[in-house]
Amino acid sequence: MIVDTPHQWGSELAVRSDTEATFTNNTSSSILAANETATSSIIAANATGATANTSEPETSAKAERLEAPPSMKMKHLAATALASEVVHSRKGDMDFADTVAVVEDAREVLEELDNGLNVSAERVGSLSSTFANQTAEAALLNGEMLTASDVANSAQGQRGEDLGVGPGGNESNWTFQGDMVPASAKQLALFQMIANGKINGTRSGNKQWVAAGEPWHHGEVNYCFASDVSKRSEHIFEAAAQQYMNAVPCLKFRNVGWKSGGSKDAAEHQACKESPAVFVISHPKKGCYSYVGMVPQFVSQQLQLNDPACLSIGTAIHELGHALGMAHEQSRPDRDDYIRVNYNNIDPRHAFDFDVEPNGFTGLPYDYLSIMHYDAFAFSLNGKPSLERADGSGHTNLGNRVGLSHSDVTQVAAMYLEENQECGAMAIKGMGCVDKPDESGVNVCESESQCHAAVLDKCCGCGGGVKVQCYENADCPQAKPLAAPEGGECIQDRTDAHPDWKEKHGCVFTNACSFSVGWHCPDSPCHHTTGPGGLWIMSCNGKPETEICKPGVCTVMKM
């Protein structure tokens, strides 16, 4: 169930004074420009967007950004799904297994959220698994960046990746970094020696390892499902496999058929009809885990997806990443330049899971959005963040569990180049956009010529709509800009996005426009500037600026 817990929706940025609060505008173009150079730049661009100015030296204005609660992310995800009939008609943007069912599911989710009901892990999995071409960057722009913590929240707090192989049993002693299962004690020792810098992490002796495990021969991955795996788990696994094949076309996943064994059977009784192969299981007392790389000495190698704790396409993509040979992003040797580890918040039994690998792959810029990154609350002892960005900008969006990032795709392609010389990532063309229909399925943007409050989030021409990843030689939907709205249309009240915000903050708002606005409220000496996007609370001389949430009360102007 989606439940908005305090550590997920609390204050994200430290409170800053008016002289310190200079932020970058969060527009699609600025984020995409950041993508061109380094995916990590997205976070810096996304985490900021408001300033607090003062008209008199003695006044003190402060701006604070809040993280979107899981329920708001789910609303965005459902709204994106409602655009499926339009998106599905555009080849290469998104792939929907059953458009009608997805739309109906999305409408039910919106109705449940509007009525204050919880959303189950099954709903989360159903919606997230429909976007076979969804990238982390597109999800960020659409406000639907589900993290591993959000997935755990929908599963009643069960953190599948932290649980790994579960308590007890000999295999729990072989788990590395929570959900990476070595093929043997020898491979575990190898992981540990690399992590401790005792051996050089190279594959051929003259270059850095890209993979943590052995790549599958020719990029062909065989798999099958245990006899007791649910249809929804099968669907999520295959949607994850499809995302890899869409992004790196040389990869091939083949369901070779089940031969023997269920999720609770001993490994020697679990087999697919061909070998080597991934044997997908759903053991109820275990979490999410995978062996690392191809294990040719095994008849089949387990990939565990707990139902419901691992029921999201991002979790399945993460575990498949391990099966393909990928390691965790935050274990890179340059990690400490980008991430601060809060060991005081980490279960001491798992402190070693945050060790770096001195010879790990650093051939690409550090990627906060990587599907292989720990989330901010991994192995947390007290519900406080175990990981934060080293620049002090918080922990928002760490632990993406929606889709592959651009850097993930590049790394996978590099991993499999030696196996298949034709291996390469799909050439990314940029972002397109499709208008969001209303809840009845009508595209209201087609009849609009002027942006206004009711359509700002729906119409691509106003900076809203559904952002979709575009690729070379494929259609990339775009929209002509509509006439800009008045500044007063931009500020929108979002206090009801979480049940505690009214009492705690009084007023939480966003700037729904694609440009910055300046504003001033009666009886307040402070003048503020707020960039596009974000969820903001403002104060002046220690008093909350709640009047900005009341339409027509404050003066708001386009900057």
MARTITI-513587 format. One record per residue (C-alpha): residue in one letter; x, y, z. Coordinates in steps of 0.25 Angstrom, whole numbers, plus 2048, in hexadecimal, padded with zeros to 3 digits. Example, Ala and Ser with C-alpha at 12.3 -4.5 7.8 and 13.67 -1.06 7.14 Angstrom:
2
A8317EE81F
S8377FC81D
***
This chain:
559
M800800800
I80580E7FD
V80581580B
D80C82380C
T816820817
P81E82C81E
H82C829819
Q82782980A
W81F83680A
G82783E814
S82F84A811
E83A848806
L842854805
A84885B811
V842869814
R84987480D
S84A883810
D84688C805
T85588F802
E858880800
A84B87B7F9
T84F87D7EA
F84A8717E3
T84A86B7D5
N83D86B7CD
N83785D7CB
T83385D7BC
S8338527B3
S83E8587AA
S84785B7B6
I84684C7BB
L8488477AD
A8548507AB
A85A84A7B8
N85783C7B2
E86083F7A6
T86C8417B0
A8698387BC
T85D8327C1
S8618367CF
S85F8457CB
I8508427CB
I84F8417DA
A85584E7DC
A84C8547D2
N84084D7D7
A8428507E6
T84285F7E5
G8388697E0
A8348747E9
T83A8817EF
A8368897FB
N8398987FA
T8378A3804
S8338B2802
E8398B780E
P8478B3815
E8408AF822
T8378A581C
S83A89681B
A83388D810
K83687E80F
A832874805
E831865807
R82E85A7FD
L82784D801
E8288407FA
A81B83B7F3
P8148317FB
P8128237F5
S8038257F3
M8078317EA
K8108297E2
M80681E7E0
K7FC8297DB
H80682D7D1
L80981F7CD
A7FA81C7CB
A7F88297C3
T8038257BA
A7FC8177B8
L7EF81F7B4
A7F78247A8
S7FA8167A4
E7F0816798
V7F7822792
V80581D795
H80380F791
S800814783
R80E81A782
K81780F77E
G82480E787
D81F817793
M81880E79C
D8147FF79B
F8077FB7A2
A8037ED7A4
D7F47F07A5
T7F17FE7A3
V7E27FD7A8
A7E57F67B4
V7F08007B8
V7E780C7B6
E7DC8057BF
D7E68027C9
A7EC8117C9
R7DE8167CB
E7DB80D7D7
V7E88127DD
L7E58207DB
E7D781E7E1
E7DD8177ED
L7E88227F0
D7DD82C7EF
N7D58257F9
G7E1824802
L7E3815800
N7F080E800
V7F68087F3
S7FA7FA7F4
A8087F47EF
E8007ED7E4
R7FB7FA7DE
V8098007DF
G80E7F47D7
S8037F47CD
L8058037C9
S8148037CA
S8157F77C1
T80E7FD7B5
F8198067B1
A8237FE7AA
N82B80A7A4
Q82A8137B1
T8378197B5
A83B81E7C2
E83C82C7BC
A82E82C7B6
A8298277C3
L8308337CA
L82983D7C1
N81C8367C3
G81D8377D2
E81B8287D3
M8298247D8
L8268187E1
T8318147EA
A8348077F1
S82E80E7FE
D8218107F7
V8218027F2
A8237FD800
N818807805
S80E8017FC
A8127F3801
Q80F7F7810
G81D7FB813
Q8247EE80E
R8317F2808
G8347E67FE
E8417EA7FA
D8467EC808
L8407DE80C
G8487D7801
V8487C8803
G8427CA810
P8467C681E
G84D7B9821
G8527AF817
N8607AD812
E85D7B6806
S85B7C280F
N86A7C2812
W86D7C3804
T8657CF801
F86D7DC7FC
Q8677EA7FE
G8597E4801
D8547DF7F4
M8607DA7EC
V8627CB7EE
P8707C67E9
A8707B87E2
S8797B27EC
A8817B57F8
K88D7B77EF
Q8857C27E7
L8817C97F5
A8907C97F9
L8937CF7EB
F8887DA7ED
Q88E7DD7FB
M89D7DD7F6
I8997E77EB
A8917F07F6
N89D7EF7FF
G8A77F37F4
K8AF7E67F5
I8AE7E37E6
N8AC7EB7DA
G89E7EB7D4
T8A17E87C6
R89C7DE7BC
S8A87DD7B2
G8B37E37BB
N8B47F07B3
K8A67F77B5
Q89C7F97C0
W8917F07C2
V8837F57BD
A87C7E97C3
A87C7E37D1
G8797D57CB
E87A7CD7BE
P8727D27B3
W8687C87AC
H86E7C279F
H86A7CB793
G8617D379C
E8567C879C
V8507C57AA
N8477B97AC
Y83D7B97B7
C8307B27BC
F8277B37C8
A8257AA7D4
S8187A37D3
D8127AB7DE
V8167B97D9
S8097C27D7
K8057C87CA
R8087D67CF
S8167D37D3
E8187CC7C5
H8127D97BF
I81C7E27C7
F8287DA7C4
E8257D97B5
A8227E87B4
A8307EB7BB
A8367E17B1
Q82F7E97A6
Q8357F67AB
Y8437F17AA
M8407EB79B
N83A7F9797
A84680179D
V8517F7798
P84C7EF78C
C8577E578C
L8527DF799
K8487D4797
F8407CD7A2
R83A7BF79F
N82F7B87A8
V8357AA7A5
G82A7A47AE
W82979E7BC
K82E7907BE
S82D78D7CD
G82C7947DB
G82579F7E3
S8297AB7EA
K82B7A47F8
D8337987F2
A8417967F3
A84A79C7E8
E84E78E7E2
H83F78B7E0
Q83D7987D8
A83F7977C9
C83B79E7BC
K83B7957AF
E84879B7AB
S85479F7B2
P85A7A97B7
A84E7B07BA
V8487BA7C4
F83D7B37CD
V8337BD7D2
I82D7BA7E0
S8247C17EA
H8287BB7F7
P81E7C1802
K8297C280D
K8347C9804
G8357D67FE
C83B7DA7F0
Y8497D57EC
S8507CF7E0
Y85D7C87DD
V8677D17D6
G86A7CF7C7
M8697C27C0
V86C7B57C9
P86F7AA7BE
Q8727A07C9
F8637A17CE
V8587997C7
S8507A67CA
Q8527B27D3
Q8487B87DC
L8427C67DA
Q8397C97E6
L82D7D37E5
N8257D37F2
D8167D57F0
P8127E07F3
A8207E67F8
C8267E57EB
L81A7E87E2
S81F7F47DA
I8267F57CC
G8317FD7D2
T8357F27DD
A8347E77D2
I83D7F07C9
H8477F17D5
E8487E27D7
L8497DF7C8
G8547E97C8
H85C7E17D2
A8587D47CA
L85E7DB7BE
G86B7DE7C6
M8697EC7CC
A86D7F17D9
H8677FC7E2
E86A80A7DE
Q86D80F7EC
S8788057EE
R88180C7E4
P88F8117E9
D88B8207E6
R87E81E7EE
D8828277FA
D8848337F0
Y8758327ED
I86E82B7F9
R86F82C808
V86D820810
N86682281D
Y86B816825
N86481B832
N85781782B
I85B80A825
D8597FC82C
P8677F9831
R8667EB82B
H8657F181D
A86F7FB81E
F8787F3815
D86E7F480A
F872802808
D8807FF805
V8868047F8
E88D7FC7EE
P89A8037EB
N89B7FD7DD
G88D7FE7D9
F8898047CC
T8898137CB
G8898147BC
L87C81D7BC
P8788297C5
Y8728257D2
D8648237D0
Y85A8277DC
L84E8217D3
S8548147D0
I84B8087D2
M8578017D9
H85880C7E4
Y8548097F3
D8488117F7
A84A81C802
F84481380D
A84B80680A
F84E7FE817
S84A80A81F
L84A80782E
N841812832
G839817826
K843822823
P84A823816
S85681A815
L85B821808
E85A82F804
R8618377F9
A86F83D7FD
D86B84B7F8
G86184C803
S85584C7FA
G84E841801
H84A8337FC
T83E8357F2
N83E82A7E7
L8498227EC
G8458137EA
N83D8157DD
R8348097DA
V82D80D7CE
G83680B7C2
L84580A7BD
S84C8187BC
H85481C7B0
S8618187B7
D85C80A7BB
V8598087AC
T86780C7A8
Q86D8037B3
V8657F77AF
A8697F97A0
A8777FA7A4
M8777EE7AC
Y8727E57A0
L87A7EB795
E8847E0797
E8797D6796
N8737DC78A
Q87A7E6781
E86D7EC77C
C8697EF78B
G8657FE78D
A85B806794
M84F80C78D
A85381A788
I84C824791
K845830789
G840838795
M83283979B
G825839795
C81783D79B
V80983879A
D7FD83F7A0
K7F68397AC
P7E78377AA
D7DE83A7B6
E7D882F7BE
S7CD82C7B4
G7D882A7A9
V7D58377A2
N7E283F79D
V7DD84D7A1
C7EA85379C
E7E585278D
S7DB85D78F
E7E4866797
S7EC872792
Q7F08787A0
C7F68727AC
H7EF8737B9
A7EF86C7C6
A7E58617C2
V7EE85C7B7
L7FD85F7BB
D8008517BF
K7F884B7B4
C7FD8527A7
C80B8507A1
G80985E79B
C8098647AA
G81585C7AF
G80C8507B4
G8088437AD
V80F8367AE
K81E8367AA
V82282A7A2
Q83082579E
C83382778F
Y83D81F787
E84482177A
N83C81C76E
A82F81C776
D823826777
C825830782
P818837785
Q818846788
A80E85178A
K80E860786
P80F86A792
L802870796
A80187E79B
A8078807A9
P7FE8817B5
E7FD88D7BE
G80788C7CA
G7FB88A7D4
E7F787D7CD
C8058777D0
I8048767DF
Q7FC8697E3
D7F98647F1
R7FE8567F3
T7FB856802
D7F284B801
A7FC8417FB
H7FF83C809
P7F583B814
D7FF84181E
W80484D816
K7F885681A
E7FB855828
K80A855827
H80C86081D
G7FF86781A
C80386980B
V80A860801
F80A8657F3
T8118637E5
N81486C7D9
A80D8647CE
C81286D7C3
S81F86B7BB
F8248797BF
S8288807CD
V81E8897D4
G8208947DE
W8168967E9
H81289E7F5
C80789D7FF
P7FF8A8806
D8058AB814
S8128A4811
P81F8AB80F
C8258A0807
H82689E7F8
H8288907F3
T82C88A7E6
T82887C7E3
G82D8747D7
P8258697CF
G82185C7D6
G8248587E5
L81C8577F1
W81F8637FA
I81C86A807
M82087880A
S822881816
C82488F819
N82B893826
G82788582B
K819886827
P81387D81D
E80F883810
T80187C80F
E7FA887807
I8018827FA
C7F88767FB
K7EB87F7F9
P7E88827EB
G7E88917E8
V7ED8967F5
C7FC8987F2
T80289F7E6
V8098957DD
M81189A7D0
K8198937C6
M8288957C7
***
